[in-house]
Structure formats: structure tokens, C-alpha cells
Amino acid sequence: MTTSETTTEVEPTITEEFDVLIVGAGISGVGGAYHLTKQRPGTSFVVLDGLDSFGGTWWMHRYPGIRSDSDLHTFGYRFKPWTGPPIASAEEILKYMGDVIEENDLDRHIRYNHRITSAQWSSVDNRWTITATRTDTGEQRFFTANFLWMCQGYYRHSEGYTPEWPGMEAYQGDIVHPQTWPEDLEYAGKNVVVIGSGATTATLVPAIAADCEHVTVLQRSPTYFIPGRNKIELAETLRELDVDEEWIHEIVRRKILHDQAKFTRRSFEEPEKVKQELLDGVRSILGPEYDMESHFTPSYRPWRQRIAFVPDGDLFHGIASGKASVVTDEIERFTEHGILLKSGEELQADIIVTATGFNMSVLGDIDFAIDGKPLDFSETVNYRGMMFTGVPNLLWVFGYFRASWTLRADLLSDFVCRLLAHMEESGSKRVSVTLRPEDEDMDLLPWIDQENFNPGYLMRAMSLLPKRGDKPEWQHTQDYWREKDDIPAINLNAPEFLYT
């Protein structure tokens, strides 16, 4: 009698090793990859992204009309001229990013469909071990890296933020969040209610209003907008003079940044005057008889929340034409056919769009551990909005609220490359930040001053975010015009840096 045995060959676990691992292939991650190749040639690195292509926000969001709410001359990279309109569609932004990847041979460094689940630091090995799950196959992949560069953005891709209103289960129509917009949603000829008054609403409503029977914007309170032409005359003039596009890009960026700095300063120094200028811009389209006080006059000063630019005033032209309207009220409950407001009015709707914001993702919702101990970022203090006390060899990219995100991504890319060079020259394997003796009695405060800036997504996540101090080194100042000088001037041998 013979016995046959079947053996199953188990594929060995392979761990890939890199000098740097970049989390995210959005605007920050692609920019970081570019700077590494140019400033640190020879550095081995990989970019991991959970989506199936590059672009982050611009790839994930598919709702009609999606576009930037800030100008592409500053949202674009400093190293690649932007030649299109200042406010650009997601398609145009993806094309721009794709050109950066192709022109600089970055695609070979990027792995898509890799969702990072854990990152563990070993002080024995001075390395991070990263576990990622393939979203297309379910397989696990393992990586090690000396340095972890967090470029994952700041919101959770899987779902947007939708409050729980009474009666939602009774509503017979479609409830849709823009972040997960169904490709087959039929809105032509329908009555649509869009809940919310931010940049998403300002983008979505003009894109669908012409096809809908009617679109109603339902807001709890008004917000500020800046209507204006989607064209920069300075750029057009320089092109007429055959000025090189690289020169145009730099000149226009500087002009925009100068104007933004002036506008931001005025919003603090003369808020009432700035408020009236913003309201006058909207009133010039809606007309003198429109109820500006109820629907477009916020209770807070300008720039306490982000202000969306409305290209060519398209949102307001839609309202003026009657294809869209604004209702300022609070929701009592959903009904079978729409929404009952606290005023007693009922809004009938075939489709309700909850443009109510997003859920913040604190460092990618990754399980972090230091030498086997789970890491709670809320127990750390944030160094200049980019590093954390007691967390080695990690940098976090978080951009600006009052200026383009990419401005800070570029600045921090320079810092990372300089820091890596400094560590190499000094023979250091590990760097972290620590409170100095003069900081030991410093008051520890919430990560952002809500009197300065207080969007809902930040307020909801504040308990998960790191602390800030009352000194510049321990704050994310949100001030590009200061940081553009301060960050390049950081003394890497200052006492807040610990090297091993």
C-alpha cells in the first residue's frame, strides 16, 4: 500500500526595504516624490496609496462640476507652470499631476491599491515597519523605511460626514453625499435639495441646476464667497508679451500671494469693511432687492472659515435666474417627500444631497506604535505643524486654511530633504522633537485656536489631534507668508531636535 502526500508550498513573506516611505499619491505625495528625486538622488523610496490611481481628492470625488476652490497658480507646484484657468476642474488638475509623474518618471515609485493598516517603529532597528493591505486582492504587503512621510491628506475617503436627522429612514427619495456620488444618479428634471453652504455646494449647484427642475440650497447659516472672473489679467498680458511660462508662473504666484496676504490682514484689521466688500460682490449679481441679510450675511468675521472663490459668479447667476434658490433654516426632520423645517415649511425633494462636510482622518487612520506601545497623537505636542514629540523619523504634511495646500507641501518637502541630508552628514539614524527646558511649563492647548479658525471637521476631530503650545515652535501658524522664511531658516541643531 502506498500513501501519497500533498504538500502546499507557502509563499515566504517578503519585506521590501526603503530609505523613505511616502503615504499618499495626492498633491503632497507626488510633490514629495518629485523633490526627493531632484534634491536627494539615490534615496530609495516608495509611495503607497489606497486608491487605484494618483490624485487623492481629485480622483476620489466624482460629483458633477468638481473643481478647485483656490487658484491653481498657487495650488499648482512651484516647479511646474500652470497654464490653464485659475480655477480648474478635477480633470484638469489630474492631467497636470499626471504630467508631473510622467515627466519625472515617478510612476515606478508609486504603488496603488495599497491601504496602510499599521506602522510600527523599532528603536532597536531605527526603522518603521509598515503593513499594507492590497485593496484589489486582499493580500498583505510589508515594508520597512527609515523615514515615514505622511502625505495622506486630512479626510476619510470611505465616507463623508452626514448628520443623523430624525426621519431619514422615512424619506422615499435618494440621499446622496457628494463624496460618494453614484455614477448612475439621474437628476435631470428632478427637484433637488442640497444641504450645506460651503465650497462643495458652490461647485455642485451650478453644475446641475440647468438640468434639474429646481435646486434648493438649504443652509443653517450663511457663509462668505468671492465671485470673480475665472481669468487672471496679469497672466494674459504677460502671455501677449511672449513672456516665458516659467516667468509667468512665478510672477503671477507672487502677485496672488501678495494680494492674499493683504486680504487676510485686512480681514483681521478691518473686518467690517472686508465683509461689506464680499457682500457687495454677491449683491452685484443677485440685485438690490435680494434678501442678502438672511441668506448671505454670516454671523462671523471673514476668514474664520474658508472662503470659496466662485468663478464667474456661476452659483449666483443660477440663483438670479430662478433655477436655484436659497433657504436659510434648520431641519426639524425628514418626511416621506422631503424635509420639514423648524419654521414649518416643507421642502419637497426627489433627491437630497448632504453637502455637509467630511470626517477628518488623523494621519490616515493608521494604527501607529512606538516600540510596541500604541501611539496616541493627542498625547503629543506638534512641532510647527509637522512633527510630534516622541515620534521618531516621521513628518506630517498639513497645509494651509487661508492659502493653497501645495504651498506648504513644497516648503515641507524642502525641509524633509534638508533634514535627511543633515542626518546623513552627522551619521544619525534617528531624529525626534522634544520640549526644551523652557517649554516644560508651557500651556498645552487644542491643536488650532477655534477663535482663529473653526470649520466643523476640525472641531469634531479636535480630541484626536496633537496639542499645541503657546510658542511659535509648537504651533501650526497657518501663515505661509511667515513660514516661507521661518521653515528654511530652522536650525536643525536646535535643542528641540534629538538625534541618535
C-alpha positions as CSV (number, residue, x, y, z in Angstrom):
1,M,0.0,0.0,0.0
2,T,1.3,3.4,-1.0
3,T,0.5,6.7,0.6
4,S,0.6,9.9,-1.4
5,E,1.1,13.2,0.5
6,T,0.1,16.6,-0.8
7,T,2.2,19.5,0.4
8,T,1.2,23.1,0.0
9,E,4.1,25.4,-0.7
10,V,3.7,28.6,1.4
11,E,5.0,31.8,-0.3
12,P,7.5,33.4,2.0
13,T,6.7,36.8,3.4
14,I,8.7,39.4,1.6
15,T,9.5,42.7,3.3
16,E,10.7,45.5,0.9
17,E,13.2,48.0,2.3
18,F,13.4,51.7,1.5
19,D,15.0,54.8,2.9
20,V,11.7,56.8,2.8
21,L,8.1,55.7,2.5
22,I,5.6,58.3,1.4
23,V,2.0,57.8,2.4
24,G,-0.4,59.0,-0.3
25,A,-0.2,59.8,-4.0
26,G,-2.2,63.0,-3.9
27,I,-0.9,66.5,-4.4
28,S,1.5,66.3,-1.4
29,G,2.8,62.8,-2.1
30,V,3.5,63.4,-5.8
31,G,5.2,66.6,-4.9
32,G,7.3,64.9,-2.2
33,A,8.4,62.2,-4.7
34,Y,9.5,64.9,-7.2
35,H,11.5,66.7,-4.6
36,L,13.2,63.5,-3.4
37,T,14.3,62.7,-6.9
38,K,15.7,66.2,-7.5
39,Q,17.2,67.0,-4.1
40,R,18.1,63.6,-2.8
41,P,19.1,61.5,-5.9
42,G,20.0,58.0,-4.8
43,T,17.5,57.9,-2.0
44,S,15.3,54.8,-2.3
45,F,11.7,55.5,-1.7
46,V,8.2,54.2,-2.4
47,V,4.8,55.9,-2.4
48,L,1.8,53.9,-1.2
49,D,-1.8,54.9,-1.9
50,G,-5.0,53.0,-1.1
51,L,-6.8,54.3,-4.2
52,D,-6.3,52.8,-7.7
53,S,-4.7,55.9,-9.2
54,F,-3.0,59.2,-8.2
55,G,-4.8,62.4,-7.3
56,G,-6.3,61.9,-3.9
57,T,-9.3,64.2,-3.6
58,W,-9.4,64.9,-7.3
59,W,-9.5,61.1,-8.1
60,M,-11.9,60.2,-5.3
61,H,-14.6,62.8,-5.7
62,R,-16.8,62.3,-8.8
63,Y,-19.7,64.7,-8.2
64,P,-20.7,67.0,-11.1
65,G,-18.6,70.1,-11.6
66,I,-15.9,69.3,-9.1
67,R,-13.2,72.0,-9.2
68,S,-10.7,73.7,-7.1
69,D,-11.8,76.4,-4.7
70,S,-8.4,78.2,-4.8
71,D,-6.3,79.3,-7.7
72,L,-4.0,76.8,-9.5
73,H,-1.1,79.2,-9.8
74,T,-0.6,78.6,-6.1
75,F,-2.3,75.3,-5.7
76,G,0.0,74.0,-8.5
77,Y,3.6,73.2,-7.7
78,R,6.2,75.9,-7.7
79,F,8.3,73.8,-10.1
80,K,5.7,73.3,-12.9
81,P,3.9,76.3,-14.5
82,W,0.2,76.2,-14.5
83,T,-1.1,77.5,-17.9
84,G,-4.9,76.9,-17.6
85,P,-7.6,78.9,-15.8
86,P,-7.0,79.8,-12.2
87,I,-10.0,77.8,-11.0
88,A,-9.7,74.3,-12.6
89,S,-11.7,71.2,-12.9
90,A,-10.7,67.9,-11.3
91,E,-9.9,66.6,-14.8
92,E,-7.5,69.5,-15.5
93,I,-5.8,69.0,-12.1
94,L,-5.4,65.3,-12.7
95,K,-3.9,66.0,-16.1
96,Y,-1.4,68.4,-14.5
97,M,-0.4,65.9,-11.9
98,G,-0.1,63.1,-14.5
99,D,2.3,65.3,-16.5
100,V,4.4,65.7,-13.4
101,I,4.5,62.0,-12.8
102,E,5.3,61.2,-16.4
103,E,7.9,63.9,-17.0
104,N,9.8,62.9,-13.9
105,D,9.5,59.1,-14.1
106,L,7.7,59.0,-10.8
107,D,5.3,56.2,-11.6
108,R,7.9,53.5,-11.0
109,H,7.9,54.6,-7.3
110,I,4.2,54.5,-6.8
111,R,2.1,51.5,-5.6
112,Y,-1.6,51.9,-5.9
113,N,-4.3,49.8,-4.1
114,H,-2.1,49.7,-1.0
115,R,-4.0,50.7,2.1
116,I,-1.7,51.1,5.1
117,T,-3.2,49.5,8.2
118,S,-0.3,49.7,10.7
119,A,3.1,51.4,11.2
120,Q,5.4,50.3,14.0
121,W,8.7,51.9,15.0
122,S,11.6,49.9,16.4
123,S,14.2,51.8,18.4
124,V,16.5,48.8,18.1
125,D,16.4,48.9,14.3
126,N,15.7,52.6,13.9
127,R,13.1,51.7,11.3
128,W,9.4,51.8,10.6
129,T,7.7,48.6,9.6
130,I,4.6,49.2,7.5
131,T,1.8,46.8,6.9
132,A,-0.4,47.4,3.9
133,T,-3.4,45.5,2.5
134,R,-3.9,45.2,-1.2
135,T,-7.4,46.6,-1.8
136,D,-7.8,44.7,-5.1
137,T,-6.6,41.2,-3.8
138,G,-6.8,41.4,0.0
139,E,-3.2,40.4,0.3
140,Q,-0.9,41.9,2.9
141,R,2.4,43.6,1.9
142,F,5.2,44.6,4.3
143,F,7.7,47.4,4.0
144,T,10.4,48.9,6.2
145,A,11.6,52.5,5.9
146,N,14.0,54.7,7.8
147,F,11.7,57.7,7.4
148,L,7.9,58.0,7.2
149,W,6.5,60.9,5.2
150,M,2.7,61.4,5.9
151,C,1.1,62.9,2.8
152,Q,-2.2,61.2,3.1
153,G,-4.4,64.3,3.3
154,Y,-6.9,65.1,6.0
155,Y,-10.2,63.5,5.3
156,R,-11.5,59.9,5.3
157,H,-12.1,58.7,1.8
158,S,-14.6,55.9,2.7
159,E,-17.4,58.2,3.8
160,G,-18.3,61.8,4.1
161,Y,-19.9,63.4,7.2
162,T,-23.7,63.3,7.3
163,P,-25.6,64.2,10.5
164,E,-28.3,61.9,11.7
165,W,-31.6,63.7,11.3
166,P,-34.9,62.4,12.6
167,G,-37.0,60.6,10.0
168,M,-34.3,59.9,7.4
169,E,-35.5,56.3,7.1
170,A,-38.9,57.6,6.1
171,Y,-37.7,59.6,3.1
172,Q,-38.7,57.9,-0.2
173,G,-36.1,59.6,-2.4
174,D,-32.4,59.3,-2.8
175,I,-30.0,60.7,-0.1
176,V,-26.5,61.3,-1.6
177,H,-23.3,62.6,-0.2
178,P,-21.0,64.3,-2.8
179,Q,-18.0,62.3,-1.6
180,T,-19.7,59.0,-2.7
181,W,-21.7,60.3,-5.7
182,P,-23.4,57.5,-7.6
183,E,-22.3,57.4,-11.3
184,D,-25.9,56.4,-12.3
185,L,-27.7,59.1,-10.4
186,E,-30.4,60.6,-12.5
187,Y,-31.1,64.2,-11.5
188,A,-32.4,65.7,-14.8
189,G,-35.9,67.1,-14.4
190,K,-35.8,66.4,-10.6
191,N,-36.3,68.7,-7.6
192,V,-33.1,68.6,-5.6
193,V,-32.3,69.9,-2.1
194,V,-28.6,70.5,-1.4
195,I,-27.9,70.7,2.4
196,G,-24.9,72.9,3.1
197,S,-23.3,76.2,2.1
198,G,-19.6,75.5,1.6
199,A,-17.4,75.1,-1.4
200,T,-18.9,71.8,-2.5
201,T,-22.4,73.4,-2.7
202,A,-20.9,76.3,-4.6
203,T,-19.4,73.8,-7.1
204,L,-22.2,71.3,-7.4
205,V,-25.3,73.6,-7.7
206,P,-24.2,75.4,-10.9
207,A,-23.2,72.1,-12.5
208,I,-26.6,70.5,-12.1
209,A,-29.1,73.5,-11.9
210,A,-29.6,73.7,-15.7
211,D,-30.7,70.1,-15.9
212,C,-32.8,69.9,-12.7
213,E,-36.4,71.1,-12.3
214,H,-35.1,73.2,-9.4
215,V,-32.3,73.2,-6.9
216,T,-32.8,74.4,-3.4
217,V,-29.7,75.2,-1.2
218,L,-30.7,74.6,2.4
219,Q,-28.3,76.2,4.9
220,R,-28.4,76.6,8.6
221,S,-26.4,79.8,8.4
222,P,-24.7,81.8,5.6
223,T,-21.1,81.7,4.5
224,Y,-18.8,84.0,2.6
225,F,-18.0,83.7,-1.1
226,I,-15.8,85.6,-3.5
227,P,-17.3,85.8,-7.0
228,G,-14.9,86.9,-9.8
229,R,-13.7,86.2,-13.3
230,N,-12.0,82.9,-13.9
231,K,-9.1,84.6,-15.5
232,I,-6.0,86.5,-14.3
233,E,-5.4,89.5,-16.5
234,L,-1.8,89.8,-15.5
235,A,-1.1,86.3,-16.8
236,E,-2.9,87.0,-20.1
237,T,-1.0,90.3,-20.5
238,L,2.3,88.5,-19.9
239,R,1.4,85.9,-22.5
240,E,0.6,88.6,-25.0
241,L,4.1,89.8,-24.4
242,D,5.5,86.3,-25.1
243,V,7.0,86.0,-21.6
244,D,8.2,82.5,-20.8
245,E,5.6,80.4,-18.9
246,E,8.0,79.8,-16.1
247,W,8.4,83.5,-15.5
248,I,4.6,84.0,-15.8
249,H,4.1,81.3,-13.2
250,E,6.4,82.8,-10.7
251,I,5.3,86.4,-11.3
252,V,1.6,85.5,-11.0
253,R,2.1,83.3,-7.9
254,R,3.9,86.3,-6.2
255,K,1.1,88.7,-7.2
256,I,-1.6,86.3,-5.9
257,L,0.3,85.6,-2.7
258,H,0.8,89.4,-2.1
259,D,-2.9,90.0,-2.7
260,Q,-3.9,87.1,-0.4
261,A,-1.7,88.3,2.4
262,K,-3.2,91.8,2.1
263,F,-6.7,90.4,2.1
264,T,-6.1,88.2,5.1
265,R,-4.5,91.0,7.1
266,R,-7.5,93.3,6.3
267,S,-9.9,90.6,7.4
268,F,-8.5,90.9,10.9
269,E,-7.7,94.6,10.9
270,E,-10.9,95.9,9.3
271,P,-13.4,93.0,9.2
272,E,-16.5,95.1,8.7
273,K,-15.1,96.8,5.6
274,V,-14.0,93.4,4.1
275,K,-17.4,91.9,5.0
276,Q,-19.2,94.6,3.0
277,E,-16.9,94.2,0.0
278,L,-17.6,90.5,0.0
279,L,-21.4,91.1,0.3
280,D,-21.3,93.7,-2.4
281,G,-19.7,91.3,-4.8
282,V,-22.6,88.8,-4.3
283,R,-25.2,91.6,-4.3
284,S,-23.9,92.9,-7.7
285,I,-25.2,89.7,-9.3
286,L,-28.3,88.9,-7.2
287,G,-29.6,92.5,-7.3
288,P,-30.5,95.1,-4.7
289,E,-33.8,93.5,-3.8
290,Y,-32.4,90.1,-2.8
291,D,-32.5,89.3,0.9
292,M,-28.8,89.4,1.5
293,E,-29.2,89.7,5.3
294,S,-30.9,86.3,5.6
295,H,-29.0,84.2,3.1
296,F,-25.5,85.7,2.5
297,T,-24.6,87.6,5.6
298,P,-22.6,85.4,8.0
299,S,-22.5,86.0,11.7
300,Y,-18.7,85.6,11.9
301,R,-15.9,87.8,10.6
302,P,-14.3,87.0,7.2
303,W,-11.7,84.2,7.1
304,R,-12.9,82.5,10.3
305,Q,-13.8,79.7,7.9
306,R,-12.5,79.1,4.4
307,I,-13.9,81.4,1.7
308,A,-14.6,79.7,-1.6
309,F,-14.0,81.5,-4.9
310,V,-16.9,81.3,-7.3
311,P,-15.7,81.6,-10.9
312,D,-17.7,84.0,-13.0
313,G,-20.2,84.1,-10.2
314,D,-22.0,81.0,-11.6
315,L,-23.7,80.0,-8.4
316,F,-25.3,83.4,-8.0
317,H,-26.3,83.7,-11.7
318,G,-28.1,80.4,-11.2
319,I,-30.0,81.9,-8.2
320,A,-30.7,85.1,-10.1
321,S,-32.2,83.1,-13.0
322,G,-34.6,81.2,-10.7
323,K,-33.1,77.8,-11.4
324,A,-31.7,77.7,-7.9
325,S,-32.8,79.2,-4.6
326,V,-31.6,79.5,-1.0
327,V,-33.4,78.7,2.1
328,T,-31.9,79.6,5.5
329,D,-33.4,77.5,8.2
330,E,-32.9,74.4,10.4
331,I,-34.1,70.9,9.8
332,E,-36.8,69.6,12.1
333,R,-37.0,66.2,10.4
334,F,-37.1,64.3,7.2
335,T,-40.5,63.4,5.8
336,E,-41.6,60.9,3.2
337,H,-41.3,63.5,0.4
338,G,-38.6,65.9,1.6
339,I,-37.6,67.9,4.7
340,L,-39.7,69.7,7.3
341,L,-38.0,72.8,8.5
342,K,-38.3,74.3,12.0
343,S,-40.2,77.2,10.5
344,G,-42.9,74.8,9.5
345,E,-42.1,74.9,5.8
346,E,-41.7,71.6,4.0
347,L,-39.2,71.3,1.1
348,Q,-40.3,68.7,-1.5
349,A,-37.3,66.8,-3.0
350,D,-36.7,63.9,-5.3
351,I,-33.1,63.9,-4.3
352,I,-31.4,65.2,-1.1
353,V,-27.7,65.9,-1.3
354,T,-25.9,66.2,2.0
355,A,-23.0,68.5,1.2
356,T,-22.3,68.7,5.0
357,G,-18.6,68.2,5.1
358,F,-16.3,65.3,5.7
359,N,-14.8,63.2,8.5
360,M,-11.2,64.1,9.3
361,S,-8.7,61.3,9.1
362,V,-5.9,61.8,11.6
363,L,-2.7,60.6,10.0
364,G,-4.6,58.2,7.7
365,D,-6.4,56.3,10.5
366,I,-3.3,54.1,10.7
367,D,-2.5,52.1,13.8
368,F,0.8,53.5,15.0
369,A,3.0,52.0,17.7
370,I,6.4,53.0,19.1
371,D,8.4,50.0,20.4
372,G,5.2,48.0,20.8
373,K,3.2,50.7,22.6
374,P,0.2,52.1,20.7
375,L,0.7,55.8,19.7
376,D,-2.0,58.3,20.6
377,F,-1.2,61.5,18.7
378,S,-3.5,63.5,21.1
379,E,-0.9,62.9,23.8
380,T,1.9,64.5,21.7
381,V,2.8,68.1,21.1
382,N,3.0,69.2,17.5
383,Y,6.3,70.9,16.3
384,R,5.4,73.6,13.7
385,G,2.5,71.5,12.5
386,M,4.8,68.8,11.0
387,M,6.5,66.7,13.7
388,F,5.4,65.2,17.0
389,T,7.2,64.9,20.4
390,G,8.4,61.4,21.0
391,V,7.7,60.2,17.4
392,P,10.9,59.5,15.5
393,N,11.6,59.9,11.8
394,L,8.2,61.0,10.8
395,L,6.9,64.2,9.2
396,W,3.2,65.1,8.6
397,V,2.1,67.4,5.8
398,F,-0.9,69.5,6.7
399,G,-1.4,72.6,4.5
400,Y,-3.0,76.0,4.9
401,F,-6.6,77.0,5.5
402,R,-6.2,80.5,4.1
403,A,-3.8,79.7,1.3
404,S,-3.2,76.8,-1.1
405,W,-2.3,73.4,0.4
406,T,0.6,72.9,-2.0
407,L,2.5,76.0,-0.8
408,R,3.2,74.2,2.5
409,A,3.7,70.8,0.8
410,D,6.5,72.4,-1.2
411,L,8.0,74.0,1.9
412,L,7.9,70.8,3.9
413,S,9.5,68.8,1.0
414,D,12.5,71.1,1.2
415,F,12.6,70.6,5.0
416,V,12.5,66.8,4.7
417,C,15.3,66.8,2.1
418,R,17.4,69.1,4.3
419,L,16.7,67.0,7.4
420,L,17.7,63.8,5.6
421,A,20.9,65.4,4.4
422,H,21.7,66.6,7.9
423,M,21.2,63.2,9.4
424,E,23.4,61.6,6.7
425,E,26.2,64.1,7.3
426,S,26.0,63.7,11.1
427,G,25.7,59.9,10.9
428,S,22.3,60.0,12.7
429,K,19.8,57.2,12.3
430,R,17.0,58.8,14.3
431,V,15.5,62.2,14.9
432,S,12.6,63.3,17.0
433,V,11.5,66.5,18.6
434,T,11.2,67.2,22.4
435,L,10.1,70.0,24.6
436,R,13.0,72.2,25.8
437,P,13.6,73.1,29.4
438,E,11.9,76.5,28.8
439,D,8.9,74.7,27.4
440,E,8.2,72.4,30.3
441,D,5.7,74.7,32.0
442,M,4.2,75.8,28.7
443,D,0.4,75.7,28.5
444,L,-0.8,72.9,26.2
445,L,-3.8,74.0,24.1
446,P,-6.0,72.4,21.4
447,W,-4.3,72.0,18.1
448,I,-6.0,75.0,16.5
449,D,-7.4,78.2,18.1
450,Q,-11.1,77.9,17.3
451,E,-11.4,81.7,17.7
452,N,-9.0,81.9,14.7
453,F,-10.4,79.1,12.5
454,N,-13.2,76.7,13.3
455,P,-14.6,74.6,10.5
456,G,-16.8,71.7,11.6
457,Y,-14.5,68.9,10.5
458,L,-11.7,70.3,12.8
459,M,-14.0,70.8,15.7
460,R,-15.3,67.3,15.5
461,A,-11.8,65.8,15.5
462,M,-10.1,68.1,17.9
463,S,-9.8,65.4,20.7
464,L,-7.8,63.2,18.3
465,L,-5.3,65.8,17.2
466,P,-2.0,66.7,18.9
467,K,-1.6,69.6,21.3
468,R,0.0,73.0,20.6
469,G,2.0,75.2,22.8
470,D,2.0,79.0,23.2
471,K,5.3,79.4,21.5
472,P,5.9,79.6,17.7
473,E,7.9,76.3,17.6
474,W,4.8,74.4,18.9
475,Q,2.2,75.9,16.6
476,H,0.9,75.4,13.1
477,T,0.7,79.1,12.4
478,Q,-1.3,78.8,9.2
479,D,0.7,81.7,8.0
480,Y,2.5,81.0,4.7
481,W,3.9,84.5,4.5
482,R,5.8,83.9,7.7
483,E,6.6,80.2,7.2
484,K,8.2,80.7,3.8
485,D,11.1,82.4,5.7
486,D,10.9,80.6,9.0
487,I,10.9,77.0,7.8
488,P,14.0,77.3,5.6
489,A,15.7,79.0,8.5
490,I,15.1,76.3,11.1
491,N,18.3,75.4,12.9
492,L,18.5,71.6,12.7
493,N,20.9,71.6,15.7
494,A,18.5,73.5,17.9
495,P,17.7,71.9,21.3
496,E,14.3,70.7,20.3
497,F,15.8,68.2,17.9
498,L,17.1,64.9,19.4
499,Y,19.4,62.8,17.2
500,T,20.7,59.2,17.7
